[in-house]
Amino acid sequence: MAGVVAQVALAWAMAKPGVTSPLIGARTVEQLTGNLAAAPLTLDHEQMARLDEVSAPPPGFSAGLASLAIRRMVFGGRDVRGWGE
């Protein structure tokens, strides 16, 4: 079942506008073969819409990336503040 899920995920990613090549991380020949099996898969409009819906980040998600804790991680523990903060 996990192989089928990965194939659908790869087919969904490859169907997204602007995606030219999804990155895969196969550790075994079986995983690689399963990932390559996604290439000919075509998802219909309803399937794409459903996958887009369930994978959408919650509202305000990107605002959390600007939090002080995240900035500390990105900048090696330093407090980095934006203009006017």
CNS distance restraints for C-alpha pairs under 8 A (distance, minus, plus):
assign (resid   1 and name CA) (resid   5 and name CA) 6.41 0.50 0.50
assign (resid   2 and name CA) (resid   6 and name CA) 6.24 0.50 0.50
assign (resid   3 and name CA) (resid   7 and name CA) 6.18 0.50 0.50
assign (resid   3 and name CA) (resid  31 and name CA) 7.37 0.50 0.50
assign (resid   3 and name CA) (resid  34 and name CA) 5.90 0.50 0.50
assign (resid   3 and name CA) (resid  35 and name CA) 7.58 0.50 0.50
assign (resid   4 and name CA) (resid   8 and name CA) 6.20 0.50 0.50
assign (resid   4 and name CA) (resid  34 and name CA) 7.77 0.50 0.50
assign (resid   5 and name CA) (resid   9 and name CA) 6.13 0.50 0.50
assign (resid   6 and name CA) (resid  10 and name CA) 6.08 0.50 0.50
assign (resid   6 and name CA) (resid  34 and name CA) 7.83 0.50 0.50
assign (resid   6 and name CA) (resid  35 and name CA) 6.80 0.50 0.50
assign (resid   7 and name CA) (resid  11 and name CA) 6.07 0.50 0.50
assign (resid   7 and name CA) (resid  34 and name CA) 6.79 0.50 0.50
assign (resid   7 and name CA) (resid  35 and name CA) 5.76 0.50 0.50
assign (resid   7 and name CA) (resid  36 and name CA) 7.99 0.50 0.50
assign (resid   7 and name CA) (resid  37 and name CA) 6.70 0.50 0.50
assign (resid   7 and name CA) (resid  38 and name CA) 4.55 0.50 0.50
assign (resid   7 and name CA) (resid  41 and name CA) 7.95 0.50 0.50
assign (resid   8 and name CA) (resid  12 and name CA) 6.03 0.50 0.50
assign (resid   8 and name CA) (resid  38 and name CA) 6.77 0.50 0.50
assign (resid   8 and name CA) (resid  41 and name CA) 7.70 0.50 0.50
assign (resid   9 and name CA) (resid  13 and name CA) 6.17 0.50 0.50
assign (resid  10 and name CA) (resid  14 and name CA) 6.04 0.50 0.50
assign (resid  10 and name CA) (resid  22 and name CA) 7.01 0.50 0.50
assign (resid  10 and name CA) (resid  35 and name CA) 7.34 0.50 0.50
assign (resid  10 and name CA) (resid  38 and name CA) 6.14 0.50 0.50
assign (resid  10 and name CA) (resid  39 and name CA) 7.95 0.50 0.50
assign (resid  11 and name CA) (resid  15 and name CA) 6.19 0.50 0.50
assign (resid  11 and name CA) (resid  38 and name CA) 5.52 0.50 0.50
assign (resid  11 and name CA) (resid  39 and name CA) 6.64 0.50 0.50
assign (resid  11 and name CA) (resid  41 and name CA) 5.92 0.50 0.50
assign (resid  11 and name CA) (resid  42 and name CA) 6.69 0.50 0.50
assign (resid  11 and name CA) (resid  43 and name CA) 7.13 0.50 0.50
assign (resid  12 and name CA) (resid  16 and name CA) 6.63 0.50 0.50
assign (resid  12 and name CA) (resid  43 and name CA) 7.01 0.50 0.50
assign (resid  12 and name CA) (resid  48 and name CA) 6.69 0.50 0.50
assign (resid  12 and name CA) (resid  51 and name CA) 7.62 0.50 0.50
assign (resid  13 and name CA) (resid  19 and name CA) 6.97 0.50 0.50
assign (resid  13 and name CA) (resid  22 and name CA) 6.69 0.50 0.50
assign (resid  14 and name CA) (resid  19 and name CA) 5.87 0.50 0.50
assign (resid  14 and name CA) (resid  20 and name CA) 6.97 0.50 0.50
assign (resid  14 and name CA) (resid  21 and name CA) 6.76 0.50 0.50
assign (resid  14 and name CA) (resid  22 and name CA) 6.42 0.50 0.50
assign (resid  15 and name CA) (resid  19 and name CA) 7.33 0.50 0.50
assign (resid  15 and name CA) (resid  42 and name CA) 7.99 0.50 0.50
assign (resid  24 and name CA) (resid  35 and name CA) 7.37 0.50 0.50
assign (resid  26 and name CA) (resid  31 and name CA) 5.15 0.50 0.50
assign (resid  26 and name CA) (resid  32 and name CA) 5.15 0.50 0.50
assign (resid  26 and name CA) (resid  35 and name CA) 7.72 0.50 0.50
assign (resid  27 and name CA) (resid  31 and name CA) 6.57 0.50 0.50
assign (resid  27 and name CA) (resid  32 and name CA) 7.51 0.50 0.50
assign (resid  28 and name CA) (resid  32 and name CA) 6.35 0.50 0.50
assign (resid  29 and name CA) (resid  33 and name CA) 6.08 0.50 0.50
assign (resid  30 and name CA) (resid  34 and name CA) 6.13 0.50 0.50
assign (resid  31 and name CA) (resid  35 and name CA) 6.07 0.50 0.50
assign (resid  32 and name CA) (resid  36 and name CA) 6.13 0.50 0.50
assign (resid  33 and name CA) (resid  37 and name CA) 6.30 0.50 0.50
assign (resid  34 and name CA) (resid  38 and name CA) 7.12 0.50 0.50
assign (resid  35 and name CA) (resid  39 and name CA) 7.79 0.50 0.50
assign (resid  37 and name CA) (resid  41 and name CA) 7.59 0.50 0.50
assign (resid  43 and name CA) (resid  47 and name CA) 5.86 0.50 0.50
assign (resid  43 and name CA) (resid  48 and name CA) 6.20 0.50 0.50
assign (resid  44 and name CA) (resid  48 and name CA) 6.22 0.50 0.50
assign (resid  45 and name CA) (resid  49 and name CA) 6.07 0.50 0.50
assign (resid  46 and name CA) (resid  50 and name CA) 6.17 0.50 0.50
assign (resid  47 and name CA) (resid  51 and name CA) 6.19 0.50 0.50
assign (resid  48 and name CA) (resid  52 and name CA) 6.03 0.50 0.50
assign (resid  49 and name CA) (resid  53 and name CA) 6.11 0.50 0.50
assign (resid  50 and name CA) (resid  54 and name CA) 6.30 0.50 0.50
assign (resid  51 and name CA) (resid  55 and name CA) 6.04 0.50 0.50
assign (resid  52 and name CA) (resid  56 and name CA) 5.97 0.50 0.50
assign (resid  57 and name CA) (resid  61 and name CA) 6.15 0.50 0.50
assign (resid  60 and name CA) (resid  64 and name CA) 7.00 0.50 0.50
assign (resid  61 and name CA) (resid  65 and name CA) 7.35 0.50 0.50
assign (resid  62 and name CA) (resid  66 and name CA) 7.41 0.50 0.50
assign (resid  63 and name CA) (resid  67 and name CA) 7.32 0.50 0.50
assign (resid  64 and name CA) (resid  70 and name CA) 7.93 0.50 0.50
assign (resid  65 and name CA) (resid  70 and name CA) 6.00 0.50 0.50
assign (resid  65 and name CA) (resid  71 and name CA) 7.66 0.50 0.50
assign (resid  66 and name CA) (resid  70 and name CA) 6.52 0.50 0.50
assign (resid  66 and name CA) (resid  71 and name CA) 6.48 0.50 0.50
assign (resid  67 and name CA) (resid  71 and name CA) 6.31 0.50 0.50
assign (resid  68 and name CA) (resid  72 and name CA) 6.12 0.50 0.50
assign (resid  68 and name CA) (resid  79 and name CA) 7.19 0.50 0.50
assign (resid  68 and name CA) (resid  80 and name CA) 7.68 0.50 0.50
assign (resid  68 and name CA) (resid  81 and name CA) 7.85 0.50 0.50
assign (resid  69 and name CA) (resid  73 and name CA) 6.50 0.50 0.50
assign (resid  70 and name CA) (resid  74 and name CA) 6.27 0.50 0.50
assign (resid  71 and name CA) (resid  75 and name CA) 5.93 0.50 0.50
assign (resid  71 and name CA) (resid  77 and name CA) 7.99 0.50 0.50
assign (resid  71 and name CA) (resid  78 and name CA) 7.83 0.50 0.50
assign (resid  71 and name CA) (resid  79 and name CA) 7.13 0.50 0.50
assign (resid  71 and name CA) (resid  80 and name CA) 6.53 0.50 0.50
assign (resid  72 and name CA) (resid  76 and name CA) 5.95 0.50 0.50
assign (resid  72 and name CA) (resid  77 and name CA) 4.38 0.50 0.50
assign (resid  72 and name CA) (resid  78 and name CA) 5.24 0.50 0.50
assign (resid  72 and name CA) (resid  79 and name CA) 5.71 0.50 0.50
assign (resid  72 and name CA) (resid  80 and name CA) 7.08 0.50 0.50
assign (resid  73 and name CA) (resid  77 and name CA) 5.65 0.50 0.50
assign (resid  73 and name CA) (resid  78 and name CA) 7.98 0.50 0.50
assign (resid  75 and name CA) (resid  79 and name CA) 7.63 0.50 0.50
assign (resid  75 and name CA) (resid  80 and name CA) 7.29 0.50 0.50
assign (resid  81 and name CA) (resid  85 and name CA) 5.98 0.50 0.50
